[in-house]
Amino acid sequence: MKRIPSIDTVRGIVMVIMALDHIRDLIHIPSQALDPTNLTTTTASIFMTRWVTHFCAPIFVFLAGTSAYLSSQKEGNHLFLIKRGLWLVLLEFTVITFGIWWDIRFSVFLFQVIAAIGLSFVVLGLLYRVSASTLGVVGVAIMVLHGAFALLPLPEGSALRTILTPLFSVTALPLPASKTLIMGYPLIPWLGIMLAGYGAGSYFKKPAQERKLIFLKLGGAALVAFVVLRFTNILLDPQPWSVQKDSLFTFLSFINVTKYPPSLLYDLMTLGTMFLLLYCFESAENTFSRFFTTYGKVPMFYYLLHWYIVHLTMFAILFAQGFGVKDFEFGFSFGRPKAANGLPLWGVYLVWIGIVGVLYPLCRWFGKYKKANTQKTWLRYI
């Protein structure tokens, strides 16, 4: 499959931004106690640091669906999608889980974006006989309608509610041996985004100038729809906006839409921006685009590596602040001590720039290695 540079560039941008959120989680002083999007306790700078990372997961998932479409012409590709999907789920619950929590007891399993992509790949592989356009329509329908699940009159404690809730809503499920599975990325809403990306794959086979115009129209329409629908405050997001203490915080309330699970307004805001980015980078070939493309060509390598580098950096900071191994609290705390620790927000940004810089030559090396060794099947899984 011939790579499309704009996909790699946009994916690289959101992956670099994604690292900022994970660094904030692990290193920012108040991150263990402060909800960065709670307008009664947050600051504008903390809010925006969190909000800008909202764009990462939906764009990552959508473009994963698009990439699956672009490689779907190969015979037997549906079997590869199923195998790769299962491999991603395995990675999520082993290598990634440890990278996030650094807990050798594996007390907490988090079903998040990689597992959601993995199971969505499995679904795509099983539905390989269904046309891409049909799957795209189904995906958009899911994005529009999945929020209605909360309105269904399912009795509390019923078997059907117990089965369906983790598929539609963020849920904590108790496991044997005092372990917990958190469904942070419930499958159905994220599958909708994946299917929509798969259905949009045909746009990327059109001539560059034609697809640029398509991306501009889609992006503009989605963002206009977001503004209009958000302004009306109709029930398309569990979190309505309201007038706040000043105009800045009123604006923050307006853009403070729900990610867990992704509401329709959240999808319009993030994916509309994605289409405009694709429009901007469709014909761009410069130092800026090449920088981000380096990361976007090796997304799984970057994702796996960044968790470990971020966590090791966190421990280095904690040791420098006088904490010892005995102070570390694992499980939901990422290993951070109970006592105040970490860096102020400006320090978070400095660490972010440093870690992204460290990852650049590693991603560049792996990208070259992968390109030079296409015969090695295992590289297709990373």
Residue pairs with C-beta under 8 A, 6 or more apart in sequence:
1 70
1 71
1 74
3 297
4 70
4 204
5 281
5 285
5 289
5 293
6 278
6 281
6 282
6 284
7 63
7 66
7 67
7 204
7 278
7 296
8 292
8 293
8 296
8 297
9 281
9 284
9 289
9 292
9 293
9 296
10 59
10 63
10 274
10 277
10 278
10 281
10 292
10 296
11 59
11 60
11 63
11 295
11 296
11 299
12 291
12 292
12 293
12 294
12 295
12 296
12 297
13 277
13 292
13 296
14 55
14 56
14 59
14 60
15 56
15 60
15 295
15 296
15 299
15 302
15 303
16 292
16 295
16 356
17 52
17 53
17 55
17 56
18 53
18 56
18 57
18 60
19 306
19 310
19 352
19 355
19 356
19 359
20 49
20 52
20 53
20 348
20 349
20 352
21 49
21 50
21 53
21 56
22 306
22 307
22 310
23 310
23 313
23 348
23 351
23 352
23 355
24 31
24 36
24 49
24 50
24 345
24 348
25 31
25 334
26 310
26 311
26 314
26 334
26 336
26 342
27 310
27 313
27 314
27 317
27 342
27 343
27 347
27 348
27 351
28 46
28 342
28 343
28 344
28 345
28 348
29 340
29 341
29 342
29 343
29 344
30 46
31 342
32 333
32 336
34 41
34 42
34 46
35 41
35 42
36 42
36 46
36 47
36 49
36 50
37 47
37 50
37 51
37 256
39 47
39 244
39 249
39 252
39 253
39 256
44 248
44 249
44 252
45 345
46 345
47 252
47 256
48 252
49 345
49 348
51 252
51 255
51 256
54 257
54 259
54 266
54 269
54 270
55 270
55 273
55 274
57 113
57 185
57 190
57 259
57 262
58 193
58 262
58 266
58 267
58 270
58 271
58 274
59 270
59 271
59 274
60 113
60 117
60 299
61 113
61 116
61 117
61 120
61 190
61 193
61 194
61 197
62 193
62 194
62 196
62 197
62 200
62 271
62 274
63 197
63 274
64 117
64 120
64 121
64 194
64 197
65 120
65 124
65 139
65 193
65 194
65 195
65 196
65 197
65 198
65 199
65 200
65 201
66 197
66 198
66 200
66 201
66 204
68 81
68 121
68 124
68 194
68 197
68 198
68 201
69 132
69 197
69 198
69 199
69 200
69 201
69 202
69 204
70 201
70 204
70 205
71 77
72 78
72 128
72 132
72 201
74 80
77 128
78 124
78 125
78 126
78 128
79 125
80 125
80 380
81 121
81 122
81 124
81 125
81 128
82 121
82 122
82 125
82 126
84 118
84 121
84 380
84 381
85 117
85 118
85 119
85 120
85 121
85 122
85 124
85 125
86 118
86 122
87 118
87 381
88 114
88 115
88 117
88 118
88 121
89 114
89 115
89 118
89 119
91 114
91 118
91 300
91 304
92 110
92 111
92 112
92 114
92 115
92 118
93 109
93 115
95 304
96 114
96 303
96 304
96 307
97 106
97 108
97 109
97 110
98 104
98 106
99 304
99 307
99 308
99 311
100 110
100 307
100 311
100 334
101 107
101 108
101 110
101 330
101 331
101 332
101 334
101 335
102 311
102 330
102 334
102 335
103 330
103 331
103 335
105 330
106 179
107 178
107 179
107 180
107 330
107 331
108 179
108 180
108 182
108 331
108 332
109 175
109 179
109 180
109 181
109 182
110 181
110 182
110 184
111 181
111 182
111 183
111 184
111 185
112 184
112 185
113 185
113 190
114 303
115 185
116 185
116 186
116 187
116 190
116 191
116 194
117 190
117 194
119 187
119 191
120 187
120 190
120 191
120 194
120 195
121 194
123 191
123 194
124 135
124 194
124 195
124 198
127 135
132 198
132 199
132 201
132 202
133 199
133 202
134 199
135 195
135 198
135 199
136 195
136 196
136 198
136 199
136 200
137 199
138 192
138 195
139 191
139 192
139 193
139 194
139 195
139 196
139 197
139 198
139 199
140 192
140 196
140 199
141 192
142 188
142 189
142 191
142 192
142 195
143 189
143 192
143 193
143 196
143 262
143 264
143 267
144 264
146 168
146 188
146 189
146 192
146 261
147 236
147 238
147 261
147 263
147 264
149 164
149 168
149 169
149 188
150 168
150 169
150 238
154 160
154 161
154 164
155 161
165 171
166 173
166 183
166 186
167 186
167 187
167 188
168 186
168 188
168 189
168 261
169 183
169 186
169 261
170 182
170 183
170 184
170 186
170 260
170 261
171 182
171 183
171 186
172 180
172 181
172 182
172 183
173 180
173 181
173 182
173 183
174 180
174 181
175 181
184 260
185 260
185 261
186 261
189 261
189 262
190 261
190 262
193 262
193 267
193 271
196 271
203 211
203 214
203 215
204 211
206 214
208 282
208 283
211 282
212 279
212 282
212 283
215 275
215 276
215 278
215 279
215 282
216 275
216 276
216 279
218 272
218 275
219 272
219 273
219 274
219 275
219 276
219 278
219 279
220 272
220 276
221 272
222 268
222 269
222 271
222 272
222 275
223 268
223 269
223 272
223 273
223 276
225 268
225 272
226 265
226 268
226 269
226 272
229 236
229 264
229 265
229 268
230 236
230 237
230 241
230 254
230 257
230 265
231 254
233 240
233 241
236 263
236 264
236 265
237 257
237 258
237 263
237 264
237 265
237 266
238 258
238 263
239 256
239 257
239 258
241 250
241 253
241 254
241 256
242 250
242 253
243 250
243 253
244 250
244 252
244 253
255 269
257 263
257 265
257 266
257 269
258 265
258 266
259 266
262 270
281 289
291 360
294 360
294 363
294 364
294 367
295 302
295 359
295 360
295 363
297 363
297 367
297 370
298 363
298 366
298 367
298 370
298 382
300 381
300 382
301 362
301 363
301 366
301 382
302 359
302 363
304 382
305 359
305 362
306 355
306 359
309 355
309 358
309 359
310 355
311 334
311 335
313 351
313 355
314 334
314 335
314 336
314 342
315 335
317 341
317 342
317 343
317 351
318 327
318 328
318 336
318 337
318 341
321 341
323 337
323 339
323 341
327 337
327 338
327 339
328 335
328 336
328 337
329 335
329 336
329 337
329 338
336 342
343 351
369 379
370 379
373 379
